[in-house]
């Protein structure tokens, strides 16, 4: 079984907003949700900490996720599954609560926060020597920068251990335009990227609209990654990256994590309508392979599963019902001619190399 580094998991959001105890065995968690009807993903979760360990997921980027979108709050329905809050201060406080959950899991010895290269190296050495007794490592990331209430606030988050940020999630926020729209960085967005450069913060290009994407790469000269993004050449949606964007990222030394959300893997996927068996796990290998073909090597493709990112097995390709089954990609990539060394790079080596280059010492 190969070690995996997952570039994107919304672990704390699942716990705090969904009320999920991610320390449980996966089957136990799902059994407890079968009577719940507030979301189609209830009883269909793919990810818990024991299941990650079963799949040799030694480390991940674990997110903070809360948006300032007063217009996005529902007039009725399950607000606790909502991502949207009345202002940035409330979103920031919510994200601090998500961080508090990670800290409590650290206290139990289930997680270990990784802030520096030395901590990353120590974690991987410990995991390799004794995976059963080693906590799962995580690098703290932020999906959408709304919890950073202004440019000066970024340093406080850096001091808390935040190391990777994508400026915007869906729509428009204080800093940029994201998925579902298009437009430039705002003046505050440009200033935030300048502050990221001063701090050493990594820019996650995921979810940036095309105009914001190209401006961000022009403005920001620090390290860039794409935690969970697929290829527009295969699925022509704005959420995906064009070949031009992927080549720019490759030129910047970025790593691009393939995501498992079915609508990013099949053209025309409609939530709640398209049958799950319309797309298989092979489609994930297609996107990984496309990045490798554009790069001419396997140094820039990786996994950024986003499993349980607001969906469950109803919106995951067939062939995967639990996060441990990411291991199936091993045989799929081998069948396409990828060497063992290349598969190790895609599974974990590329993320480790990137973070060893760009985390503080």
PAKOLMAR-121728 format. One record per residue (C-alpha): residue number from 1; residue in one letter; z, y, x. Coordinates in steps of 0.1 Angstrom, whole numbers, padded with zeros to 4 digits, always signed. Each point is the difference from the previous one (the first is absolute). Layout:
# residues N
NUM | A | Z | Y | X
...
# end
This chain:
# residues 361
1 | X | +0000 | +0000 | +0000
2 | X | -0010 | +0034 | +0014
3 | X | +0023 | +0030 | +0001
4 | X | -0011 | +0027 | -0024
5 | X | +0006 | +0038 | +0001
6 | X | -0007 | +0014 | -0035
7 | X | -0011 | +0036 | +0002
8 | X | +0011 | +0010 | -0035
9 | X | +0028 | -0012 | -0023
10 | X | +0017 | +0020 | -0027
11 | X | +0032 | -0020 | +0003
12 | X | +0026 | +0026 | -0010
13 | X | -0020 | +0014 | -0028
14 | X | -0001 | -0035 | -0015
15 | X | +0037 | -0003 | +0002
16 | X | +0011 | +0035 | -0010
17 | X | -0027 | +0008 | -0027
18 | X | -0007 | -0035 | -0013
19 | X | +0036 | -0012 | +0003
20 | X | -0010 | -0030 | +0020
21 | X | +0023 | -0018 | +0024
22 | X | -0024 | -0007 | +0028
23 | X | +0026 | -0021 | +0018
24 | X | -0005 | -0028 | -0025
25 | X | -0023 | -0029 | +0003
26 | X | -0033 | +0010 | -0016
27 | X | +0001 | -0027 | -0027
28 | X | +0035 | +0011 | -0010
29 | X | -0010 | +0037 | -0002
30 | X | -0031 | -0009 | -0022
31 | X | +0020 | -0023 | -0022
32 | X | +0024 | +0029 | -0008
33 | X | -0028 | +0023 | -0009
34 | X | -0019 | -0023 | -0024
35 | X | +0018 | +0015 | -0031
36 | X | -0009 | +0036 | +0012
37 | X | -0030 | +0017 | -0017
38 | X | -0001 | +0035 | +0015
39 | X | -0028 | -0007 | +0025
40 | X | -0027 | -0027 | +0004
41 | X | +0013 | -0008 | +0035
42 | X | +0034 | -0012 | -0013
43 | X | +0006 | -0036 | +0009
44 | X | -0031 | +0001 | +0023
45 | X | +0016 | +0015 | +0032
46 | X | -0014 | -0013 | +0033
47 | X | +0025 | +0014 | +0025
48 | X | +0036 | -0004 | +0009
49 | X | +0018 | +0000 | +0034
50 | X | +0004 | -0039 | +0000
51 | X | -0037 | -0004 | -0009
52 | X | -0010 | +0024 | +0029
53 | X | +0021 | -0020 | +0024
54 | X | -0016 | -0032 | -0014
55 | X | -0034 | +0015 | +0009
56 | X | +0011 | +0010 | +0035
57 | X | -0003 | +0037 | -0008
58 | X | +0021 | +0013 | +0029
59 | X | -0004 | +0037 | -0007
60 | X | -0017 | +0025 | -0022
61 | X | -0004 | +0036 | -0008
62 | X | +0024 | +0005 | -0030
63 | X | -0006 | +0030 | -0021
64 | X | +0018 | +0028 | -0018
65 | X | -0019 | +0009 | -0032
66 | X | +0007 | +0028 | -0024
67 | X | -0024 | +0027 | -0013
68 | X | +0005 | +0035 | -0013
69 | X | -0022 | -0001 | -0031
70 | X | +0017 | +0017 | -0030
71 | X | -0033 | -0005 | -0020
72 | X | +0000 | -0037 | +0008
73 | X | +0033 | -0009 | -0016
74 | X | -0004 | -0020 | -0032
75 | X | +0010 | +0014 | -0034
76 | X | +0012 | -0035 | -0009
77 | X | +0003 | -0034 | +0017
78 | X | +0017 | -0014 | +0030
79 | X | +0008 | +0030 | +0022
80 | X | +0018 | -0020 | +0026
81 | X | -0033 | -0016 | +0010
82 | X | -0015 | +0034 | +0003
83 | X | -0008 | +0016 | +0034
84 | X | -0001 | +0035 | -0012
85 | X | +0028 | +0026 | +0001
86 | X | +0004 | +0036 | -0011
87 | X | -0001 | +0016 | +0035
88 | X | +0001 | -0008 | +0037
89 | X | +0038 | +0003 | +0003
90 | X | +0005 | -0028 | -0026
91 | X | -0028 | -0021 | +0017
92 | X | +0018 | +0005 | +0033
93 | X | +0034 | -0010 | -0013
94 | X | -0017 | -0031 | -0015
95 | X | -0015 | -0009 | +0033
96 | X | +0034 | +0004 | +0017
97 | X | +0014 | -0025 | -0026
98 | X | -0028 | -0024 | +0010
99 | X | +0010 | +0005 | +0037
100 | X | +0036 | -0007 | -0010
101 | X | -0011 | -0034 | -0013
102 | X | -0017 | -0009 | +0032
103 | X | +0032 | +0010 | +0019
104 | X | +0021 | -0023 | -0022
105 | X | -0024 | -0029 | +0007
106 | X | +0004 | +0009 | +0037
107 | X | +0038 | -0002 | -0005
108 | X | -0004 | -0035 | -0013
109 | X | -0021 | -0010 | +0030
110 | X | -0032 | -0005 | -0021
111 | X | -0020 | +0029 | +0014
112 | X | -0001 | +0019 | +0033
113 | X | -0015 | +0035 | +0003
114 | X | -0023 | +0005 | +0029
115 | X | -0002 | +0036 | +0013
116 | X | -0011 | -0005 | +0037
117 | X | -0022 | -0021 | +0022
118 | X | +0031 | -0016 | +0016
119 | X | +0013 | -0010 | -0034
120 | X | -0033 | -0014 | -0010
121 | X | -0002 | -0021 | +0032
122 | X | +0035 | -0012 | -0004
123 | X | -0006 | -0010 | -0036
124 | X | -0031 | -0020 | +0007
125 | X | +0017 | -0018 | +0029
126 | X | +0029 | -0009 | -0022
127 | X | -0023 | -0011 | -0028
128 | X | -0020 | -0022 | +0023
129 | X | +0031 | -0016 | +0014
130 | X | +0018 | -0005 | -0033
131 | X | -0018 | +0011 | -0032
132 | X | +0026 | -0016 | -0023
133 | X | +0028 | +0022 | +0013
134 | X | -0020 | +0032 | +0006
135 | X | -0002 | +0027 | -0027
136 | X | -0034 | +0010 | -0012
137 | X | -0010 | +0032 | +0019
138 | X | -0014 | +0031 | -0017
139 | X | -0015 | +0033 | +0010
140 | X | +0008 | +0026 | -0026
141 | X | -0031 | +0015 | -0016
142 | X | -0006 | +0024 | -0029
143 | X | -0027 | -0004 | -0026
144 | X | -0008 | +0036 | -0011
145 | X | +0019 | +0028 | +0017
146 | X | +0016 | +0015 | -0031
147 | X | +0035 | -0009 | +0012
148 | X | -0006 | +0024 | +0030
149 | X | +0008 | +0031 | -0020
150 | X | -0015 | +0024 | +0025
151 | X | -0014 | +0000 | +0035
152 | X | +0034 | +0006 | +0016
153 | X | +0015 | -0030 | -0018
154 | X | -0022 | -0024 | +0019
155 | X | +0023 | +0000 | +0030
156 | X | +0030 | -0011 | -0021
157 | X | -0020 | -0030 | -0012
158 | X | -0010 | -0007 | +0036
159 | X | +0036 | +0000 | +0010
160 | X | +0007 | -0026 | -0028
161 | X | -0026 | -0023 | +0017
162 | X | -0031 | +0008 | -0020
163 | X | -0030 | -0007 | +0023
164 | X | -0031 | -0002 | -0022
165 | X | -0012 | +0022 | -0030
166 | X | -0030 | +0002 | -0022
167 | X | -0001 | +0036 | -0013
168 | X | -0009 | -0008 | -0036
169 | X | -0002 | -0030 | -0024
170 | X | -0020 | +0006 | -0032
171 | X | -0012 | +0034 | -0012
172 | X | +0010 | +0032 | +0017
173 | X | +0033 | +0010 | +0015
174 | X | +0013 | +0028 | +0022
175 | X | -0019 | -0012 | +0030
176 | X | -0033 | -0017 | -0009
177 | X | -0022 | -0017 | -0026
178 | X | +0003 | -0038 | -0003
179 | X | -0015 | -0029 | -0019
180 | X | -0017 | +0009 | -0033
181 | X | -0010 | +0035 | +0011
182 | X | -0016 | +0019 | +0029
183 | X | +0008 | +0032 | +0018
184 | X | +0013 | +0015 | +0032
185 | X | +0033 | +0001 | +0017
186 | X | +0022 | +0028 | -0011
187 | X | +0013 | +0026 | +0025
188 | X | +0033 | -0018 | -0002
189 | X | -0018 | -0033 | +0006
190 | X | -0015 | +0014 | +0032
191 | X | +0033 | +0013 | +0011
192 | X | +0017 | -0034 | -0007
193 | X | -0025 | -0018 | +0022
194 | X | +0007 | +0025 | +0028
195 | X | +0037 | -0008 | -0004
196 | X | -0008 | -0037 | +0000
197 | X | -0017 | +0005 | +0033
198 | X | +0030 | +0018 | +0014
199 | X | +0024 | -0028 | -0012
200 | X | -0021 | -0030 | +0009
201 | X | -0004 | -0010 | -0036
202 | X | -0029 | -0024 | -0007
203 | X | -0026 | +0010 | -0026
204 | X | -0009 | -0026 | -0026
205 | X | -0034 | +0008 | -0013
206 | X | +0003 | -0023 | -0030
207 | X | -0005 | +0016 | -0034
208 | X | -0015 | +0032 | +0014
209 | X | -0030 | +0012 | -0019
210 | X | -0032 | +0004 | +0020
211 | X | +0002 | +0037 | +0006
212 | X | +0037 | -0002 | +0009
213 | X | -0007 | -0030 | +0022
214 | X | -0026 | +0017 | +0021
215 | X | +0021 | +0032 | +0003
216 | X | +0031 | -0019 | +0010
217 | X | -0018 | -0018 | +0028
218 | X | -0014 | +0033 | +0012
219 | X | +0033 | +0018 | -0002
220 | X | +0023 | -0028 | +0013
221 | X | -0003 | -0012 | +0036
222 | X | +0029 | -0025 | -0001
223 | X | +0000 | -0037 | -0008
224 | X | -0017 | -0012 | -0033
225 | X | +0002 | -0032 | -0019
226 | X | -0011 | -0013 | -0034
227 | X | +0028 | -0021 | -0013
228 | X | -0018 | -0015 | -0030
229 | X | -0037 | +0008 | -0005
230 | X | -0032 | -0020 | -0007
231 | X | -0037 | +0006 | +0005
232 | X | -0022 | +0021 | -0023
233 | X | -0031 | -0019 | +0012
234 | X | +0013 | -0031 | -0017
235 | X | +0018 | +0016 | -0031
236 | X | -0015 | +0035 | -0006
237 | X | +0031 | +0018 | -0013
238 | X | +0015 | +0033 | +0013
239 | X | +0032 | -0017 | +0009
240 | X | -0018 | -0019 | +0028
241 | X | -0013 | +0013 | +0033
242 | X | -0037 | +0005 | +0007
243 | X | -0015 | -0014 | +0032
244 | X | +0000 | +0035 | +0014
245 | X | +0037 | +0003 | -0006
246 | X | +0008 | -0034 | +0015
247 | X | -0020 | +0008 | +0031
248 | X | +0019 | +0033 | +0004
249 | X | +0033 | -0019 | -0003
250 | X | -0012 | -0026 | +0025
251 | X | -0009 | +0028 | +0024
252 | X | +0035 | +0014 | -0003
253 | X | +0015 | -0034 | +0008
254 | X | +0013 | -0006 | -0035
255 | X | +0009 | -0033 | -0016
256 | X | -0011 | -0006 | -0036
257 | X | +0020 | -0024 | -0022
258 | X | -0018 | -0019 | -0027
259 | X | +0016 | +0003 | -0035
260 | X | +0002 | -0028 | -0026
261 | X | -0002 | +0021 | -0032
262 | X | -0028 | -0017 | -0020
263 | X | -0017 | +0032 | -0011
264 | X | -0005 | +0008 | +0037
265 | X | -0017 | -0034 | +0005
266 | X | -0025 | -0003 | -0029
267 | X | -0024 | +0027 | -0012
268 | X | +0007 | +0008 | -0036
269 | X | +0034 | -0016 | -0002
270 | X | +0018 | +0013 | -0032
271 | X | +0037 | -0003 | -0002
272 | X | +0011 | -0022 | -0029
273 | X | -0035 | -0012 | -0007
274 | X | -0017 | -0016 | +0030
275 | X | +0012 | -0036 | +0004
276 | X | +0019 | -0007 | +0031
277 | X | -0023 | -0028 | +0011
278 | X | -0029 | +0026 | +0004
279 | X | +0011 | +0006 | +0035
280 | X | +0014 | -0023 | +0027
281 | X | +0020 | +0004 | +0032
282 | X | -0033 | -0003 | +0019
283 | X | -0007 | +0036 | -0011
284 | X | +0028 | +0012 | +0023
285 | X | -0016 | -0018 | +0029
286 | X | -0032 | +0018 | -0009
287 | X | +0016 | +0034 | +0005
288 | X | +0017 | -0010 | +0032
289 | X | -0033 | -0014 | +0013
290 | X | -0018 | +0033 | -0010
291 | X | +0024 | +0021 | +0021
292 | X | -0004 | -0024 | +0029
293 | X | -0038 | +0001 | -0002
294 | X | +0000 | +0038 | +0000
295 | X | +0024 | +0000 | +0030
296 | X | -0018 | -0027 | +0019
297 | X | +0033 | -0017 | +0006
298 | X | +0032 | -0011 | -0018
299 | X | +0023 | +0028 | +0013
300 | X | +0001 | +0023 | -0030
301 | X | +0003 | -0024 | -0030
302 | X | +0034 | -0011 | -0014
303 | X | +0019 | -0008 | -0031
304 | X | +0016 | +0027 | -0022
305 | X | +0005 | -0021 | -0031
306 | X | +0016 | +0025 | -0024
307 | X | +0012 | -0031 | -0019
308 | X | +0022 | +0010 | -0029
309 | X | -0012 | +0035 | +0003
310 | X | +0002 | +0004 | -0038
311 | X | -0017 | -0032 | -0008
312 | X | +0006 | -0038 | +0002
313 | X | -0021 | -0031 | +0000
314 | X | -0019 | +0013 | -0030
315 | X | -0017 | +0024 | +0024
316 | X | -0001 | -0021 | +0032
317 | X | -0030 | -0022 | +0010
318 | X | +0001 | -0037 | -0007
319 | X | +0013 | -0020 | +0029
320 | X | +0031 | +0020 | +0004
321 | X | +0031 | -0001 | -0023
322 | X | +0026 | +0009 | +0026
323 | X | +0000 | +0022 | +0031
324 | X | +0006 | -0031 | +0022
325 | X | -0035 | -0011 | -0009
326 | X | -0015 | +0028 | +0022
327 | X | +0001 | -0028 | +0025
328 | X | -0031 | -0014 | -0018
329 | X | -0021 | +0028 | +0016
330 | X | +0004 | -0019 | +0033
331 | X | -0023 | -0028 | -0011
332 | X | -0024 | +0024 | -0017
333 | X | -0005 | +0021 | +0031
334 | X | -0003 | -0030 | +0022
335 | X | -0027 | -0013 | -0023
336 | X | -0019 | +0032 | +0007
337 | X | +0002 | -0006 | +0037
338 | X | +0030 | +0021 | +0009
339 | X | +0019 | -0013 | +0031
340 | X | +0037 | -0007 | -0001
341 | X | +0006 | +0031 | +0022
342 | X | -0020 | +0022 | -0025
343 | X | +0019 | -0014 | -0030
344 | X | +0033 | +0007 | +0018
345 | X | -0012 | +0035 | +0005
346 | X | -0008 | +0005 | -0036
347 | X | +0032 | -0017 | -0012
348 | X | +0023 | +0020 | +0022
349 | X | -0013 | +0009 | +0034
350 | X | -0019 | +0031 | -0009
351 | X | +0029 | +0016 | -0019
352 | X | +0023 | -0008 | +0029
353 | X | -0023 | +0015 | +0026
354 | X | -0005 | +0031 | -0021
355 | X | +0037 | +0006 | -0005
356 | X | +0008 | -0007 | +0036
357 | X | -0024 | +0028 | +0009
358 | X | +0013 | +0025 | -0025
359 | X | +0036 | -0005 | -0009
360 | X | +0025 | +0020 | +0022
361 | X | +0014 | -0018 | +0030
# end
